[in-house]
Amino acid sequence: MISDEQLDAYRISGEKVRVVRDGIASNDIRGIVLAWDESQVMIRRPNRNVVKLDRNYLIQPAKEPRRDPDNI
């Protein structure tokens, strides 16, 4: 699970993140971090929709190459 400090750094910087949910790249969610609690994180997508996702998913900067969630 990603730490509160890392999520706060993404929120303050406004950096786009990628949420890798499974092995299929087209299922990734990209956007900026809005808020989070103990179990979920809210991401605003480019089309301004807000998505609530589990914090156990792999969250990484969108500019980095995609990592496989199964090999972590």
Sequence and secondary structure as in RCSB ss.txt:
>XXXX:A:sequence
MISDEQLDAYRISGEKVRVVRDGIASNDIRGIVLAWDESQVMIRRPNRNVVKLDRNYLIQPAKEPRRDPDNI
>XXXX:A:secstr
   HHHHHHHHHHT  EEEE SS GGG EEEEEEEE SSEEEEE TTS EEEEETTSEEEETTS    GGG 
